[in-house]
C-alpha cells in the first residue's frame, strides 16, 4: 500500500532525504538511491517535497524510513482552507 513522505528535501553524506531537520518531526525519510533522479526532476533541495511510494523502515535505524517504488512526486504543500 502506498504511503507518503513530506517535508523539506535535503541532501547529506548519506544521500537524499525528506524531513529530520530542526523544527521538523524527528523521523527522516530516506529516498532510495535508484530513484534520486525522479525526485530531483521535480523537487529542489531545501524546498518542500511530497513523495508517494512504498515506505519501509530503514535497515539500520528505527528513526528513519526509506521510500522506494515512487509513484508521485510533488513540490507544493497542500493549501489549508479556513
C-alpha positions in Angstrom: 0.0 0.0 0.0 1.4 3.4 -0.9 2.5 5.8 1.8 3.7 9.4 1.8 6.9 11.3 2.9 6.6 15.1 3.0 8.8 17.8 4.3 11.9 19.8 3.3 14.1 18.0 0.7 17.7 17.7 1.7 21.0 16.1 0.7 23.6 14.9 3.1 26.5 12.5 3.1 24.0 9.6 3.1 22.0 10.8 0.1 18.7 12.5 -0.4 16.1 12.6 2.3 12.9 14.3 3.4 12.5 15.8 6.9 14.5 15.4 10.0 15.7 19.0 10.2 15.5 21.4 13.1 11.8 22.2 13.9 10.5 19.2 11.9 9.3 15.8 13.1 12.1 13.5 14.3 11.6 11.0 11.6 13.6 11.1 8.4 12.5 9.6 5.1 15.5 8.5 3.0 14.9 8.3 -0.7 16.1 5.1 -2.4 19.2 6.0 -4.4 17.9 4.3 -7.5 15.1 7.0 -7.5 17.1 10.1 -6.8 16.7 11.5 -10.4 12.9 11.1 -10.3 12.8 13.2 -7.2 15.4 15.8 -8.3 13.5 16.3 -11.5 10.6 17.8 -9.5 11.8 18.9 -6.1 14.6 21.4 -5.4 16.9 20.9 -2.4 15.9 22.9 0.7 12.3 23.2 -0.5 9.1 21.3 0.4 8.6 18.0 -1.3 5.8 15.4 -1.1 6.6 11.8 -2.3 4.2 8.9 -2.5 5.5 5.4 -2.8 6.4 2.3 -0.7 7.7 3.2 2.7 9.6 0.7 4.8 11.8 1.1 8.0 15.4 1.7 7.3 17.6 -1.4 7.8 19.9 0.2 10.4 17.7 2.7 12.3 14.3 2.8 13.8 14.0 6.5 13.4 14.1 6.5 9.7 12.1 5.2 6.8 13.1 4.5 3.2 10.8 5.3 0.3 11.0 3.4 -3.0 8.8 2.5 -5.9 7.9 6.2 -6.1 4.6 6.8 -7.9 4.1 10.6 -7.3 6.5 13.5 -6.6 5.1 17.0 -5.9 6.8 20.2 -4.9 3.8 22.0 -3.4 2.4 22.0 0.1 -1.4 21.4 0.3 -3.4 24.6 0.7 -5.2 25.0 4.0 -8.7 26.1 3.8 -10.1 28.4 6.5 
